[in-house]
Amino acid sequence: MFSLSSLHPSTTTSSSFLPSPHHQRLSLSPPPPPPSPPHLPLRPPTPPRRHHHHRLRIRSLDAAQLFDYESQISDRFHKSTKLKIAIIGFGNFGQFLAKALVRQGHTILAHSRSDHTNTASKLGVSFFSDADDLCEEHPEVILLCTSIISTEKVLRSLPFQRLKRSTLFVDVLSVKEFPRNLFMQILPLDFDILCTHPMFGPESAKDGWNGLPFVYDKVRIGNDESRVSRCERFLDVFAKEGCRMVEMSCSEHDLHAAGSQFITHTVGRILEKLRLDATPINTKGYDTLLNLVENTASDSFDLYYGLFMYNKNAMEQLERLDLAFESLKKELFGHLHEVLRKQLFGKVERLVIPEERPVLSKLPQNGERLVIPEERPVLSKLPQNGSALPSSSDSVRAQDN
């Protein structure tokens, strides 16, 4: 049965609230909208279902686009400030640096001849037992943390063809001219080179890096903005930790390091040979010596040998140290000789020996030629009172005879 209500469902509901005398007007003109029942809220008619879904879908897309945009911006910022760094040589010092690099949000890969998978996992580092697999990850920075004596062998074993042509190579060796020359000789010309030396280690920096010197030399950095920025971002790792950043040539570094680091390690290892122990009455100076032994003896002998072998200034410092010790001994023995002479002969005048080897009041400056005076003849016994002292030439003639 066909009716008007079937054409417009809302009319049935509307007409049910109208008085019956006005029913005939429905076909002539639309009646005024009836008041809503008190128990039903007044709301606009619901739009067609397809429009409703279409409108919701648009709003969802708009919200997703806004979220994705912010996420992309955040991701771009993260990538612009963070680096993918591969540490070659994941020993004690490599792990020490990795902790700070991971803490600052950089992606760290590692490779070493020993398996450090478990240690790397605890530090948040991806460990690769195969150098080819690591290089195929295309790290932006290759950080060499090998020993000095194994650097050349490790460097020549890396598959350069699997790396990006503009990869930045960085070393942290305690000598600088040696790795600089090695990099310039072995690395492809497209690779960037940054020689650095953190003047601290796990022991000396166990309480933080603040104020500790970090020496660097930008040996070869491309002019592209991205390559310059990458180098600065790597250096910024140490600046953020509070290091005192010192830009210095490799040759100048080695000159200073021989007079500071090599001497420090030499004295520390000499004291280690003495097997010093703590006492109940330690002075602050003695505690300093014990700390020196602890800091230097904890490093491998390979490190100390590398400081000597691969720094051309180290031999001079060793000679200076030996000369200083001999000079100090002669000064002590000279005073002892005066005391013995007074006891034996009862005279207070000083014994004067014309050819006596002079005692050095201070050593010449670094780089100056060491002049070693003629050796003083050794007297087997003191001459009789009033007898002439033999000269150097007399001593030589006596030996010839």
DOFI-721914 format. One line per field, with one value per residue (C-alpha): z, x, y; residue in three letters. Coordinates in steps of 0.02 Angstrom, whole numbers. Layout:
N
Z	(Z,...)
X	(X,...)
Y	(Y,...)
r	(ala,...)
END
This chain:
401
Z	(0,-53,66,89,242,136,31,181,341,449,407,496,654,636,599,749,860,763,805,685,617,536,448,285,281,264,80,46,137,257,438,557,640,794,963,1011,1146,1316,1333,1166,1139,993,863,677,557,531,362,244,300,153,190,373,334,205,329,463,339,291,472,505,357,411,585,515,397,539,647,504,464,642,648,486,548,710,613,499,647,730,572,550,722,749,666,621,689,667,801,738,889,1025,1169,1332,1255,1115,1241,1347,1201,1147,1312,1283,1099,1137,1280,1157,1040,900,812,852,759,815,747,831,809,976,1000,1105,1058,1236,1294,1140,1169,1348,1286,1147,1010,856,846,681,678,491,434,265,347,451,301,204,338,265,426,410,523,544,716,739,920,886,967,885,825,745,658,488,478,529,411,261,299,286,126,70,-85,25,105,41,-53,69,231,375,454,632,745,932,944,1068,926,779,639,616,585,482,362,361,317,180,106,115,109,-56,-95,-76,109,243,380,558,678,862,1033,1189,1322,1446,1468,1569,1729,1719,1659,1769,1853,1690,1543,1598,1573,1499,1338,1170,1030,847,674,522,404,254,258,99,61,47,182,232,257,356,462,492,556,673,739,783,873,961,1048,1153,1171,1246,1374,1432,1351,1321,1131,1065,877,843,702,716,722,860,959,952,1011,1163,1198,1204,1342,1440,1403,1364,1517,1625,1568,1586,1765,1807,1743,1832,1994,1955,1950,2129,2185,2290,2427,2532,2708,2867,2849,2665,2616,2479,2366,2391,2356,2194,2147,2186,2077,1937,1945,1943,1793,1687,1734,1687,1505,1398,1365,1180,1212,1300,1165,1033,1121,1105,936,835,907,843,993,1122,1109,1147,1302,1360,1343,1437,1576,1588,1588,1723,1834,1811,1847,2007,2064,2035,2134,2279,2271,2260,2426,2501,2443,2535,2696,2684,2649,2803,2908,2837,2823,2938,2806,2760,2592,2445,2341,2169,2021,1860,1739,1844,1740,1773,1860,1758,1856,1728,1565,1397,1318,1212,1037,1088,1061,1214,1254,1365,1450,1453,1574,1743,1786,1922,2067,2142,2303,2369,2352,2503,2585,2484,2330,2161,2091,1924,1774,1638,1524,1662,1684,1498,1493,1642,1554,1396,1494)
X	(0,72,65,147,239,334,407,473,495,505,327,257,344,297,113,89,105,-24,-210,-319,-417,-261,-224,-296,-171,-27,-57,-80,65,197,149,265,392,317,400,518,461,530,622,717,860,846,980,1000,959,1097,1181,1187,1303,1421,1452,1481,1616,1694,1708,1786,1910,1968,1992,2095,2207,2232,2283,2400,2481,2517,2591,2696,2762,2821,2896,2989,3058,3115,3195,3286,3353,3412,3502,3580,3660,3697,3829,3851,4024,4120,4250,4392,4477,4348,4466,4478,4495,4370,4238,4281,4243,4090,4001,4007,3961,3808,3758,3753,3637,3756,3740,3894,3961,4114,4241,4388,4494,4426,4241,4161,3981,3916,4004,3946,3766,3770,3834,3706,3835,3816,3967,4029,4156,4183,4252,4166,3995,4032,4089,3933,3834,3916,3970,4005,4158,4290,4369,4532,4561,4699,4870,5006,5107,4957,4883,4962,4912,4732,4717,4778,4655,4499,4392,4393,4290,4139,4139,4069,4200,4194,4210,4297,4444,4493,4629,4655,4836,4958,5076,5018,5146,5148,4960,4953,5086,5003,4832,4904,4996,4861,4689,4605,4612,4424,4427,4436,4569,4559,4703,4658,4727,4618,4750,4665,4607,4488,4589,4632,4456,4354,4275,4232,4316,4286,4440,4546,4640,4585,4711,4659,4726,4610,4733,4616,4433,4331,4257,4078,3965,3911,4091,4140,3984,4022,4196,4128,3994,4126,4232,4076,4064,4216,4170,4001,4092,4187,4356,4479,4489,4666,4696,4878,4984,5038,5224,5197,5095,5234,5363,5259,5201,5379,5419,5260,5174,5329,5423,5269,5255,5443,5449,5292,5368,5533,5437,5340,5507,5536,5376,5320,5193,5081,5141,5051,5132,5107,5135,5032,5184,5205,5019,5046,5185,5076,4937,5063,5115,4934,4889,5039,5057,4875,4918,4995,5181,5138,5072,5232,5339,5238,5268,5454,5463,5346,5392,5560,5576,5567,5751,5807,5696,5767,5944,5896,5820,5978,6089,5982,5997,6187,6201,6101,6209,6369,6299,6260,6430,6517,6443,6484,6665,6682,6615,6735,6884,6845,6835,6996,7108,7027,7025,6871,6932,6846,6940,6966,6993,7035,6966,6812,6657,6542,6378,6231,6124,5986,5964,5960,5793,5702,5774,5944,6097,6151,6335,6406,6569,6724,6709,6792,6929,6883,7007,7042,7104,7136,7316,7421,7403,7503,7522,7468,7305,7320,7246,7141,7292,7390,7245,7243,7431,7418,7284,7389,7537)
Y	(0,165,314,482,419,294,436,531,431,584,637,486,530,713,685,573,726,834,849,754,907,971,810,875,1020,902,877,1063,1145,1082,1109,1201,1089,1011,1033,895,776,826,661,678,806,924,884,915,775,650,669,521,382,399,582,541,414,527,669,557,491,664,713,558,593,772,717,584,708,828,691,622,794,824,650,681,846,764,622,742,840,680,625,796,793,607,500,318,278,115,78,-31,-109,-136,-161,-65,108,75,23,175,292,194,228,416,401,294,408,553,458,408,240,136,-15,-111,-235,-320,-475,-538,-575,-438,-475,-485,-327,-232,-287,-222,-54,-38,-68,-180,-296,-368,-509,-479,-311,-330,-341,-188,-84,-131,-37,120,207,392,382,247,268,173,121,-6,-14,90,-59,-146,8,-19,-202,-165,-17,-116,-257,-147,-165,18,-26,-64,109,273,371,517,416,507,413,459,391,413,355,431,478,582,596,408,384,544,480,309,380,489,341,205,288,335,520,540,493,627,619,683,643,658,616,614,652,537,358,249,274,458,504,388,540,629,716,894,1003,863,908,838,871,864,903,919,837,821,874,901,1071,1007,1074,899,841,994,973,789,829,964,845,716,846,907,737,782,965,915,807,961,926,1068,1068,1100,1112,1071,1000,819,864,992,866,735,861,907,729,662,787,751,586,482,549,517,336,310,374,275,113,146,167,7,-86,-28,-114,33,-5,106,143,198,370,409,589,672,667,480,453,548,427,277,350,378,195,139,248,200,17,-16,22,-113,-117,-106,69,121,41,132,298,265,180,293,463,524,642,502,451,627,631,464,532,689,585,480,635,717,563,555,740,720,574,673,818,702,616,785,839,669,687,853,775,628,744,847,690,615,769,895,1030,1129,1195,1118,992,1068,953,1048,919,879,851,1000,968,1029,1149,1125,1033,1122,1160,1031,1026,1096,987,891,923,787,845,738,594,624,496,374,374,203,286,460,527,562,731,857,745,811,746,655,742,665,647,560,439,402,373,258,156,147,82)
r	(met,phe,ser,leu,ser,ser,leu,his,pro,ser,thr,thr,thr,ser,ser,ser,phe,leu,pro,ser,pro,his,his,gln,arg,leu,ser,leu,ser,pro,pro,pro,pro,pro,pro,ser,pro,pro,his,leu,pro,leu,arg,pro,pro,thr,pro,pro,arg,arg,his,his,his,his,arg,leu,arg,ile,arg,ser,leu,asp,ala,ala,gln,leu,phe,asp,tyr,glu,ser,gln,ile,ser,asp,arg,phe,his,lys,ser,thr,lys,leu,lys,ile,ala,ile,ile,gly,phe,gly,asn,phe,gly,gln,phe,leu,ala,lys,ala,leu,val,arg,gln,gly,his,thr,ile,leu,ala,his,ser,arg,ser,asp,his,thr,asn,thr,ala,ser,lys,leu,gly,val,ser,phe,phe,ser,asp,ala,asp,asp,leu,cys,glu,glu,his,pro,glu,val,ile,leu,leu,cys,thr,ser,ile,ile,ser,thr,glu,lys,val,leu,arg,ser,leu,pro,phe,gln,arg,leu,lys,arg,ser,thr,leu,phe,val,asp,val,leu,ser,val,lys,glu,phe,pro,arg,asn,leu,phe,met,gln,ile,leu,pro,leu,asp,phe,asp,ile,leu,cys,thr,his,pro,met,phe,gly,pro,glu,ser,ala,lys,asp,gly,trp,asn,gly,leu,pro,phe,val,tyr,asp,lys,val,arg,ile,gly,asn,asp,glu,ser,arg,val,ser,arg,cys,glu,arg,phe,leu,asp,val,phe,ala,lys,glu,gly,cys,arg,met,val,glu,met,ser,cys,ser,glu,his,asp,leu,his,ala,ala,gly,ser,gln,phe,ile,thr,his,thr,val,gly,arg,ile,leu,glu,lys,leu,arg,leu,asp,ala,thr,pro,ile,asn,thr,lys,gly,tyr,asp,thr,leu,leu,asn,leu,val,glu,asn,thr,ala,ser,asp,ser,phe,asp,leu,tyr,tyr,gly,leu,phe,met,tyr,asn,lys,asn,ala,met,glu,gln,leu,glu,arg,leu,asp,leu,ala,phe,glu,ser,leu,lys,lys,glu,leu,phe,gly,his,leu,his,glu,val,leu,arg,lys,gln,leu,phe,gly,lys,val,glu,arg,leu,val,ile,pro,glu,glu,arg,pro,val,leu,ser,lys,leu,pro,gln,asn,gly,glu,arg,leu,val,ile,pro,glu,glu,arg,pro,val,leu,ser,lys,leu,pro,gln,asn,gly,ser,ala,leu,pro,ser,ser,ser,asp,ser,val,arg,ala,gln,asp,asn)
END
